[in-house]
Amino acid sequence: MKRLNIYVLALLAATTGFGCSDFFQTDIELDLPPHERQLVVECYLQPNFPILLSLTETLEYFGQPELPLVNDAEVSVSWRNRTVNLIYGPLVLPDGTVLDSGIYQPENLLTGIVPEDYNATFTLNVRTKDGRELTAETQLLREVPIDRIEWEFNDDSLAFVLTRFFDDGGQNNYYRRLFQVRDFQVERFVDGQGQVVSDTIRVVNDEQDFTADDRFSNGELVTFGTGFNYEKGDTVISTLYHINREYYDFLNTVDDAVAANSNPFGQPSRIISNIQGGTGIFTGIAVSRQERIIE
């Protein structure tokens, strides 16, 4: 049983023509059902990149904020007559750079490259030590290229940035738009000999991240814009993800769930997932990206 301290704002209106407000605290005991951990998978297939997969479990609402990794499952991705088995371990580039301390990946990254096969159905299979199973299917999407990036200055020498691309009118399309600004920060620290050392770090700040469909722009030139927030010399990065309806619904319902979780008066939101036996997303994505310096 969990005990919550709930603060209630009581609005009291007197019949004498004036009102008053007051806070009071009360203890309410709630019987919460036992939490059943659910497997969560994330896997994004991109042509000419290796297959990478994250496998975790859900947490109970009042549990410790530690990501429960599942590192001992049997994981494979199949298409046509080929199967790639994934193993858990640190993701290490050929030059020795460690990108992730633990993720499912092909034993040899070069043997697990996603092919440019837009007609194949890719199937995910996961089986854990305790017998839980996950399955999902998806296909790859073709890139929708960014046509151009433009900007225009106002009287205060601040620029807004426009990203333009052409939507394919022959099908329903869904997009994820990511707009970033590259920044440089100088960090100072003291080394073992007490010397002050400066290091320049490249930082990318997310300015926009949202989804869109082509209901009102099917087959037309689409434009995504910003506010007048940028100056000459700023480096901007515009990324357009061509995504399927399943990933579009997943992203939107995740946002809804986050919003509901932070609102004590909000209605619970169910995350729409294409994973059978768990939750998460297994999907193909196509990425178009341009980086420009505002002049």
C-alpha positions as a LaTeX table, in Angstrom:
\begin{tabular}{lrrr}
\hline
Residue & $x$ (\AA) & $y$ (\AA) & $z$ (\AA) \\
\hline
Met1 & 0.00 & 0.00 & 0.00 \\
Lys2 & 1.33 & 3.45 & $-0.93$ \\
Arg3 & 0.58 & 6.57 & 1.12 \\
Leu4 & 0.47 & 9.86 & $-0.74$ \\
Asn5 & 0.46 & 13.33 & 0.74 \\
Ile6 & $-1.98$ & 15.26 & $-1.42$ \\
Tyr7 & $-2.21$ & 19.03 & $-1.16$ \\
Val8 & $-5.66$ & 20.37 & $-1.94$ \\
Leu9 & $-6.48$ & 23.97 & $-2.65$ \\
Ala10 & $-9.82$ & 24.70 & $-1.04$ \\
Leu11 & $-11.74$ & 27.66 & $-2.37$ \\
Leu12 & $-14.23$ & 28.82 & 0.26 \\
Ala13 & $-16.87$ & 31.40 & $-0.63$ \\
Ala14 & $-18.69$ & 33.05 & 2.27 \\
Thr15 & $-22.24$ & 34.27 & 2.03 \\
Thr16 & $-21.14$ & 37.63 & 3.35 \\
Gly17 & $-19.82$ & 38.59 & $-0.09$ \\
Phe18 & $-16.11$ & 37.80 & 0.28 \\
Gly19 & $-14.08$ & 34.64 & $-0.24$ \\
Cys20 & $-10.87$ & 33.18 & 1.07 \\
Ser21 & $-8.39$ & 30.56 & $-0.02$ \\
Asp22 & $-6.55$ & 28.08 & 2.15 \\
Phe23 & $-4.28$ & 25.05 & 1.82 \\
Phe24 & $-4.65$ & 21.89 & 3.84 \\
Gln25 & $-2.91$ & 18.51 & 3.78 \\
Thr26 & $-4.51$ & 15.11 & 4.07 \\
Asp27 & $-3.16$ & 11.57 & 3.87 \\
Ile28 & $-4.87$ & 9.28 & 1.39 \\
Glu29 & $-4.08$ & 5.58 & 1.25 \\
Leu30 & $-4.27$ & 3.97 & $-2.17$ \\
Asp31 & $-4.15$ & 0.27 & $-2.93$ \\
Leu32 & $-1.91$ & 0.01 & $-5.99$ \\
Pro33 & $-1.80$ & $-3.27$ & $-7.91$ \\
Pro34 & 1.56 & $-5.04$ & $-8.10$ \\
His35 & 3.67 & $-3.77$ & $-10.98$ \\
Glu36 & 4.26 & $-6.29$ & $-13.76$ \\
Arg37 & 7.44 & $-5.43$ & $-15.56$ \\
Gln38 & 7.05 & $-5.17$ & $-19.30$ \\
Leu39 & 9.80 & $-5.49$ & $-21.89$ \\
Val40 & 10.62 & $-2.34$ & $-23.85$ \\
Val41 & 12.47 & $-2.50$ & $-27.17$ \\
Glu42 & 13.77 & 0.22 & $-29.46$ \\
Cys43 & 15.25 & $-0.65$ & $-32.85$ \\
Tyr44 & 15.55 & 1.66 & $-35.86$ \\
Leu45 & 16.55 & 0.16 & $-39.19$ \\
Gln46 & 18.41 & 2.50 & $-41.52$ \\
Pro47 & 19.86 & 1.33 & $-44.86$ \\
Asn48 & 23.65 & 0.90 & $-44.88$ \\
Phe49 & 23.88 & 1.09 & $-41.07$ \\
Pro50 & 24.32 & $-1.83$ & $-38.62$ \\
Ile51 & 21.33 & $-3.18$ & $-36.69$ \\
Leu52 & 21.33 & $-1.84$ & $-33.13$ \\
Leu53 & 18.73 & $-2.61$ & $-30.47$ \\
Ser54 & 17.99 & $-1.49$ & $-26.91$ \\
Leu55 & 16.11 & $-3.81$ & $-24.54$ \\
Thr56 & 14.93 & $-2.67$ & $-21.10$ \\
Glu57 & 12.01 & $-3.12$ & $-18.72$ \\
Thr58 & 9.36 & $-0.77$ & $-17.42$ \\
Leu59 & 9.59 & 0.65 & $-13.91$ \\
Glu60 & 6.89 & 0.97 & $-11.31$ \\
Tyr61 & 5.79 & 4.55 & $-10.69$ \\
Phe62 & 7.38 & 4.77 & $-7.23$ \\
Gly63 & 10.39 & 2.62 & $-8.08$ \\
Gln64 & 14.04 & 3.64 & $-8.16$ \\
Pro65 & 14.92 & 5.75 & $-11.24$ \\
Glu66 & 17.36 & 3.19 & $-12.61$ \\
Leu67 & 17.07 & 1.90 & $-16.15$ \\
Pro68 & 16.59 & $-1.89$ & $-15.86$ \\
Leu69 & 18.63 & $-3.25$ & $-18.75$ \\
Val70 & 17.97 & $-6.74$ & $-20.09$ \\
Asn71 & 21.32 & $-8.04$ & $-21.31$ \\
Asp72 & 20.87 & $-11.82$ & $-21.56$ \\
Ala73 & 18.13 & $-12.25$ & $-24.20$ \\
Glu74 & 18.27 & $-14.08$ & $-27.51$ \\
Val75 & 17.70 & $-11.42$ & $-30.20$ \\
Ser76 & 17.54 & $-11.75$ & $-33.96$ \\
Val77 & 16.37 & $-9.78$ & $-36.99$ \\
Ser78 & 15.37 & $-11.69$ & $-40.13$ \\
Trp79 & 14.45 & $-10.77$ & $-43.69$ \\
Arg80 & 13.97 & $-12.89$ & $-46.78$ \\
Asn81 & 16.20 & $-15.95$ & $-46.16$ \\
Arg82 & 18.70 & $-14.26$ & $-43.84$ \\
Thr83 & 18.91 & $-13.97$ & $-40.04$ \\
Val84 & 21.27 & $-11.75$ & $-38.04$ \\
Asn85 & 21.75 & $-12.65$ & $-34.38$ \\
Leu86 & 22.45 & $-9.77$ & $-32.01$ \\
Ile87 & 24.64 & $-9.97$ & $-28.91$ \\
Tyr88 & 24.81 & $-7.60$ & $-25.94$ \\
Gly89 & 27.93 & $-5.58$ & $-25.28$ \\
Pro90 & 29.62 & $-2.18$ & $-25.59$ \\
Leu91 & 29.36 & $-0.53$ & $-29.00$ \\
Val92 & 32.95 & 0.08 & $-30.10$ \\
Leu93 & 33.97 & 1.73 & $-33.37$ \\
Pro94 & 36.99 & 0.41 & $-35.32$ \\
Asp95 & 39.07 & 3.32 & $-33.97$ \\
Gly96 & 38.32 & 2.25 & $-30.41$ \\
Thr97 & 35.71 & 4.91 & $-29.63$ \\
Val98 & 33.02 & 3.58 & $-27.28$ \\
Leu99 & 29.61 & 4.93 & $-28.32$ \\
Asp100 & 27.45 & 2.94 & $-25.91$ \\
Ser101 & 28.32 & 0.93 & $-22.82$ \\
Gly102 & 25.73 & $-1.75$ & $-23.58$ \\
Ile103 & 23.51 & $-2.45$ & $-26.58$ \\
Tyr104 & 22.46 & $-5.38$ & $-28.78$ \\
Gln105 & 24.47 & $-5.48$ & $-32.01$ \\
Pro106 & 25.79 & $-7.94$ & $-34.60$ \\
Glu107 & 28.87 & $-9.83$ & $-33.46$ \\
Asn108 & 30.60 & $-8.24$ & $-36.43$ \\
Leu109 & 29.11 & $-4.85$ & $-37.29$ \\
Leu110 & 29.92 & $-5.29$ & $-40.97$ \\
Thr111 & 27.86 & $-8.49$ & $-41.19$ \\
Gly112 & 24.77 & $-6.84$ & $-39.74$ \\
Ile113 & 24.35 & $-3.95$ & $-42.16$ \\
Val114 & 20.75 & $-3.15$ & $-43.13$ \\
Pro115 & 20.39 & $-3.60$ & $-46.92$ \\
Glu116 & 18.62 & $-1.18$ & $-49.25$ \\
Asp117 & 15.74 & $-3.58$ & $-49.72$ \\
Tyr118 & 12.48 & $-1.61$ & $-49.67$ \\
Asn119 & 10.27 & $-4.59$ & $-50.46$ \\
Ala120 & 11.50 & $-6.97$ & $-47.77$ \\
Thr121 & 9.69 & $-7.49$ & $-44.46$ \\
Phe122 & 12.04 & $-7.36$ & $-41.47$ \\
Thr123 & 11.04 & $-9.51$ & $-38.48$ \\
Leu124 & 12.26 & $-9.06$ & $-34.92$ \\
Asn125 & 12.36 & $-11.94$ & $-32.44$ \\
Val126 & 13.35 & $-11.60$ & $-28.78$ \\
Arg127 & 13.32 & $-14.32$ & $-26.14$ \\
Thr128 & 14.44 & $-13.70$ & $-22.55$ \\
Lys129 & 15.87 & $-16.21$ & $-20.06$ \\
Asp130 & 12.54 & $-16.33$ & $-18.21$ \\
Gly131 & 10.63 & $-17.25$ & $-21.38$ \\
Arg132 & 9.12 & $-13.90$ & $-22.37$ \\
Glu133 & 8.92 & $-13.30$ & $-26.12$ \\
Leu134 & 8.67 & $-10.23$ & $-28.33$ \\
Thr135 & 7.93 & $-10.07$ & $-32.04$ \\
Ala136 & 7.46 & $-7.24$ & $-34.53$ \\
Glu137 & 7.59 & $-6.55$ & $-38.26$ \\
Thr138 & 8.46 & $-3.51$ & $-40.34$ \\
Gln139 & 9.72 & $-2.32$ & $-43.71$ \\
Leu140 & 12.21 & 0.29 & $-44.83$ \\
Leu141 & 11.20 & 3.70 & $-46.13$ \\
Arg142 & 12.80 & 5.70 & $-48.91$ \\
Glu143 & 14.45 & 9.01 & $-48.13$ \\
Val144 & 12.51 & 12.23 & $-48.68$ \\
Pro145 & 15.37 & 14.63 & $-49.42$ \\
Ile146 & 15.51 & 18.16 & $-48.08$ \\
Asp147 & 15.34 & 20.43 & $-51.12$ \\
Arg148 & 16.91 & 23.53 & $-49.58$ \\
Ile149 & 17.45 & 25.59 & $-46.44$ \\
Glu150 & 16.84 & 29.33 & $-46.58$ \\
Trp151 & 16.86 & 32.22 & $-44.11$ \\
Glu152 & 15.83 & 35.83 & $-43.92$ \\
Phe153 & 16.84 & 38.60 & $-41.51$ \\
Asn154 & 14.65 & 41.16 & $-39.78$ \\
Asp155 & 15.59 & 44.74 & $-38.86$ \\
Asp156 & 17.31 & 43.49 & $-35.69$ \\
Ser157 & 19.70 & 41.31 & $-37.74$ \\
Leu158 & 18.03 & 38.12 & $-36.48$ \\
Ala159 & 17.16 & 35.39 & $-38.94$ \\
Phe160 & 14.41 & 32.83 & $-39.28$ \\
Val161 & 15.24 & 29.58 & $-41.07$ \\
Leu162 & 13.09 & 27.69 & $-43.57$ \\
Thr163 & 13.50 & 24.02 & $-44.51$ \\
Arg164 & 11.75 & 23.00 & $-47.74$ \\
Phe165 & 11.08 & 19.55 & $-49.23$ \\
Phe166 & 8.67 & 17.97 & $-51.71$ \\
Asp167 & 6.08 & 15.50 & $-50.43$ \\
Asp168 & 5.26 & 12.43 & $-52.53$ \\
Gly169 & 1.60 & 12.73 & $-53.50$ \\
Gly170 & 1.29 & 9.04 & $-54.34$ \\
Gln171 & 1.14 & 7.89 & $-50.70$ \\
Asn172 & 0.40 & 8.97 & $-47.16$ \\
Asn173 & 3.60 & 10.23 & $-45.56$ \\
Tyr174 & 4.65 & 10.90 & $-41.98$ \\
Tyr175 & 7.64 & 12.90 & $-40.82$ \\
Arg176 & 9.70 & 13.72 & $-37.79$ \\
Arg177 & 11.32 & 17.15 & $-37.92$ \\
Leu178 & 14.46 & 17.89 & $-35.88$ \\
Phe179 & 16.10 & 21.32 & $-35.95$ \\
Gln180 & 19.34 & 21.94 & $-34.06$ \\
Val181 & 22.00 & 24.60 & $-33.58$ \\
Arg182 & 25.65 & 23.65 & $-33.22$ \\
Asp183 & 27.43 & 25.46 & $-30.43$ \\
Phe184 & 30.93 & 25.52 & $-29.07$ \\
Gln185 & 31.67 & 25.65 & $-25.37$ \\
Val186 & 35.02 & 26.05 & $-23.66$ \\
Glu187 & 35.47 & 24.06 & $-20.47$ \\
Arg188 & 38.29 & 24.73 & $-18.05$ \\
Phe189 & 39.59 & 22.09 & $-15.65$ \\
Val190 & 42.70 & 21.44 & $-13.60$ \\
Asp191 & 44.93 & 18.51 & $-14.53$ \\
Gly192 & 46.95 & 16.31 & $-12.18$ \\
Gln193 & 49.79 & 18.86 & $-12.04$ \\
Gly194 & 47.46 & 21.69 & $-11.07$ \\
Gln195 & 47.59 & 23.29 & $-14.50$ \\
Val196 & 44.44 & 24.92 & $-15.90$ \\
Val197 & 43.50 & 23.30 & $-19.19$ \\
Ser198 & 40.86 & 24.50 & $-21.63$ \\
Asp199 & 38.98 & 22.22 & $-23.97$ \\
Thr200 & 36.55 & 23.18 & $-26.73$ \\
Ile201 & 33.50 & 20.95 & $-26.88$ \\
Arg202 & 31.04 & 20.84 & $-29.74$ \\
Val203 & 27.50 & 20.92 & $-28.43$ \\
Val204 & 24.27 & 20.46 & $-30.39$ \\
Asn205 & 21.19 & 22.14 & $-28.97$ \\
Asp206 & 17.75 & 20.87 & $-29.98$ \\
Glu207 & 15.50 & 23.73 & $-31.06$ \\
Gln208 & 12.58 & 21.80 & $-32.59$ \\
Asp209 & 11.48 & 18.18 & $-32.46$ \\
Phe210 & 7.97 & 17.33 & $-33.66$ \\
Thr211 & 6.01 & 15.05 & $-35.98$ \\
Ala212 & 3.81 & 15.93 & $-38.95$ \\
Asp213 & 1.77 & 14.21 & $-41.66$ \\
Asp214 & 0.89 & 15.30 & $-45.19$ \\
Arg215 & $-2.87$ & 15.61 & $-44.77$ \\
Phe216 & $-2.82$ & 19.28 & $-45.80$ \\
Ser217 & 0.23 & 19.21 & $-48.08$ \\
Asn218 & $-0.05$ & 15.96 & $-50.01$ \\
Gly219 & 2.15 & 16.16 & $-53.11$ \\
Glu220 & 3.18 & 19.76 & $-52.43$ \\
Leu221 & 6.25 & 21.72 & $-51.43$ \\
Val222 & 6.36 & 21.58 & $-47.62$ \\
Thr223 & 8.04 & 24.27 & $-45.52$ \\
Phe224 & 9.07 & 24.02 & $-41.87$ \\
Gly225 & 10.09 & 27.32 & $-40.27$ \\
Thr226 & 11.51 & 28.79 & $-37.10$ \\
Gly227 & 11.27 & 32.09 & $-35.25$ \\
Phe228 & 13.70 & 35.00 & $-35.58$ \\
Asn229 & 16.19 & 33.39 & $-33.22$ \\
Tyr230 & 19.47 & 33.13 & $-35.13$ \\
Glu231 & 22.43 & 35.30 & $-36.03$ \\
Lys232 & 25.08 & 35.39 & $-38.73$ \\
Gly233 & 27.64 & 32.69 & $-38.10$ \\
Asp234 & 25.22 & 30.28 & $-36.40$ \\
Thr235 & 25.50 & 26.69 & $-37.61$ \\
Val236 & 22.06 & 25.13 & $-38.04$ \\
Ile237 & 21.26 & 21.47 & $-38.66$ \\
Ser238 & 17.94 & 20.50 & $-40.22$ \\
Thr239 & 16.97 & 16.82 & $-40.18$ \\
Leu240 & 13.95 & 15.24 & $-41.85$ \\
Tyr241 & 13.01 & 11.69 & $-40.87$ \\
His242 & 10.63 & 9.86 & $-43.19$ \\
Ile243 & 8.73 & 7.57 & $-40.82$ \\
Asn244 & 5.78 & 5.17 & $-40.98$ \\
Arg245 & 2.38 & 5.52 & $-39.31$ \\
Glu246 & 3.38 & 3.14 & $-36.49$ \\
Tyr247 & 6.36 & 5.25 & $-35.45$ \\
Tyr248 & 4.28 & 8.44 & $-35.84$ \\
Asp249 & 1.63 & 7.07 & $-33.45$ \\
Phe250 & 4.28 & 5.80 & $-31.06$ \\
Leu251 & 6.00 & 9.19 & $-30.78$ \\
Asn252 & 2.74 & 11.09 & $-30.31$ \\
Thr253 & 1.38 & 8.75 & $-27.65$ \\
Val254 & 4.70 & 8.79 & $-25.78$ \\
Asp255 & 4.42 & 12.59 & $-25.66$ \\
Asp256 & 0.82 & 12.27 & $-24.44$ \\
Ala257 & 1.86 & 9.82 & $-21.73$ \\
Val258 & 4.64 & 12.11 & $-20.51$ \\
Ala259 & 2.23 & 15.04 & $-20.36$ \\
Ala260 & $-0.39$ & 13.00 & $-18.50$ \\
Asn261 & 2.21 & 11.67 & $-16.06$ \\
Ser262 & 3.16 & 15.21 & $-15.03$ \\
Asn263 & $-0.45$ & 16.35 & $-14.64$ \\
Pro264 & $-2.24$ & 15.08 & $-11.50$ \\
Phe265 & $-5.60$ & 15.82 & $-13.13$ \\
Gly266 & $-4.75$ & 14.36 & $-16.55$ \\
Gln267 & $-6.19$ & 11.18 & $-17.97$ \\
Pro268 & $-3.80$ & 8.20 & $-18.39$ \\
Ser269 & $-2.56$ & 7.78 & $-21.94$ \\
Arg270 & $-1.84$ & 4.43 & $-23.60$ \\
Ile271 & 1.31 & 4.19 & $-25.69$ \\
Ile272 & 0.63 & 2.77 & $-29.15$ \\
Ser273 & 3.33 & 0.23 & $-30.00$ \\
Asn274 & 3.97 & $-2.26$ & $-32.80$ \\
Ile275 & 5.71 & $-4.70$ & $-30.45$ \\
Gln276 & 3.82 & $-7.92$ & $-29.72$ \\
Gly277 & 4.47 & $-9.15$ & $-26.17$ \\
Gly278 & 5.84 & $-5.82$ & $-24.89$ \\
Thr279 & 6.07 & $-2.19$ & $-25.86$ \\
Gly280 & 8.42 & 0.08 & $-27.78$ \\
Ile281 & 9.10 & 0.41 & $-31.48$ \\
Phe282 & 10.70 & $-1.61$ & $-34.28$ \\
Thr283 & 10.75 & 0.50 & $-37.42$ \\
Gly284 & 12.59 & 1.56 & $-40.53$ \\
Ile285 & 13.57 & 5.20 & $-40.90$ \\
Ala286 & 15.03 & 7.28 & $-43.73$ \\
Val287 & 17.05 & 10.38 & $-42.87$ \\
Ser288 & 17.82 & 13.54 & $-44.83$ \\
Arg289 & 20.06 & 16.11 & $-43.15$ \\
Gln290 & 21.62 & 19.42 & $-44.11$ \\
Glu291 & 23.99 & 21.60 & $-42.09$ \\
Arg292 & 24.43 & 25.25 & $-43.00$ \\
Ile293 & 26.17 & 28.33 & $-41.61$ \\
Ile294 & 23.93 & 31.40 & $-41.63$ \\
Glu295 & 25.59 & 34.16 & $-43.69$ \\
\hline
\end{tabular}
